[in-house]
Amino acid sequence: MTTRLLTPRPSQLARDAFIDRYGDIYEHSPWIAAQAWELGLDAAQDTPAGLAERLREQVDAASAEAQLALIRAHPDLAGKAAIGGELTDDSRSEQAGAGLDQCTPEEFARFERLNQAYRDRFDFPFVIAVRGLDRYAILAAFETRLGHIREQERRTAIEQIHRIARLRLEQRATESRSR
């Protein structure tokens, strides 16, 4: 099996070019890519797995406040940003892939109620890597995770964000191969 490489290769990019290309992997948080670049990049970070790990290290080393800001940078699922067309391209594609753009009015209302209950309980949005899930599985996860304690849910949200980042990098490697 051949290891897929990211194009352009992260290790070969100047700081600004790296941040332009990979700064959006973590939603509205280019500081993560900037810190990863500052550490130095080599061929190990030219693969989706390698770059995902380097980016992950920056998030995991960040303060709890910075991690909460990262979580809060994510939109509500099937929320006002989605309805208003204000999602990033990645978020729009991911939510559409899970069928969230095809919810019935009743399902949108349920998402809205769960989003509000979740925000009221945890003070940040519900984050889940939706790729491979449908809206029914997402709604079930909402219900389950509302039973968590805040610290457990903060850690779960960060793990889901790492999964989203890894999937986005893998998607970019696939897209660059097909060009």
N, C-alpha and C positions, 0 to 999 in steps of 0.2 A: 504494500500500500504506500502510495506517495503522500508525503506531507504537503498539505496545501499551504501556500505562502500568501500573505497579504500583499496587495499591490496598490499603491507603491509600498515598498518594504519599509516598515517603521524605522529600522536601524539606519536607513539611508536618508532620512528626512531631516531637514533643518527644523528647529523648534516650532516656528510659526506654521510651517507646512504640516508638521506632525499634528499640531493642535487643530488645524483646519480639517484635516482628514479624520482624526480619531477623537477629537474633543467632544463629540456628541454621542459617543458610545454610552456614556452615563448621562442620562437625561439632564440637560441644562447645567452641566457640571464640568466645564472644560478644565477646571483646576486639577482634576484627577489626571488627565493626560499631561498637563504641564508638569506636574510633580513626577510622573513616570519618566518623561523625557529628561528632566533634570538629573535623575539617577543614572542616566546613560542607558542606551539601548544597544543590543548586539543581535546577532543572527537568531538567538533563542527567542527574541520577541517578534520575529518576522512571521510567526505562525499565529493563527487565532488563539490556540491554547497558551502559547508563550506570552503574547501581549495581554490576554485576559488575566493571566496570573500576575503580571507586573502591575496592571491597573488595579486589580483586586487588593494587592498589597497596600496601595495608597489609601484605599477606602478603609481597609481593616486597621491601618495605623492612625487614621483620622480620629479626632475627638468625637465624643458622643454628639456634641452640638453640630459638628460638620456632617456626621452621618444622618442626623435628623433633617438637616437642610437638604441633603441628597434625597432622602425619602420624600420630603415635601415638594421637591422639584417635579415629582411625577403627577400626572393628571388622574382624576377619578376615572374609573372604568365606566364607559357608556355614560359619562357625565356631561356637564355643560360645555366643556372644551371640545368634546367629541361632536356634540350636536351643533356647536357653533363653528366647527371647522378650524379650531385653534390648536390641534395636536401637531407635534412634530411629525415629519414624514414616517419615521420609524414607528412611532406610537400609533399613528393612523393605520398603517399597514398591519401591525400586530393585532390591533383591536378588530380590524375588519377580518383578518384571518381566523379569528375566534368567533366570528359571526356577531360581534357586538353592534355592528352597524345595521343589523337586521332584526333587532329586538322589536317585539310588539310593544304597544304603549304600556301594557301592564308590566312587561319585563323592564322597560325603561324606568317605570315608577318603582319597581322593586330594587333595581340598581340604585336609584336615587335614595331610597329609604336606607338601604344597607350602607351606601357611601356615607350618609349623614350619621348613622349610628356608629359606624367605624371611626369617623373623625371625632365624634363626641367622646368616644371611649379612649382613643389613643392619641388624638391631636396630630394625626398625620394621615395621608391617604392610604387606602388599601393598595398594595402593590403585589402583583403576581405575574410571573412569566406566562403569558397567555398562549404562546405558540404550542400547538398540539392539544389545546383544551377547547372545549366549546362553552357557550354561555351557561349551560346547565352545570358543568363542572366548576366553573368560576363562581357561580352563585352558591354552590355547596361549600366551596372553600371559604367564601365570605362568612357563611353561617358558622363553620367550624372555628375559624380564626377569631371571630368575635368573642369566643370563650377564653382566649389566651390572656395572660397578664401582659402588661405594657412592655416590659423588658424582653420577654419571650417574643412578642410580636415585632419589636424593633429589630431583633436579630433575624427573625423570619423574613421581614421586609428586605433587609440588607442581603440576605442569601438569595432572595428572588431577584433583586437588582443585579447581583453578580451573574445570575443565570441569564437574565435579559442581555447583559453586556456580552457574555460569551456567545449567545445565539446571534447577536448583531454582528460580531466579528466573524463568525462562521459564515453568515449570509454574505458579508462583504467579500470574503475569500472566494465563495462560490460565484458571486457576480463578476469578480475580476477575471476568473478563469473562463467565463463564458463570453467575454468581450472579444 
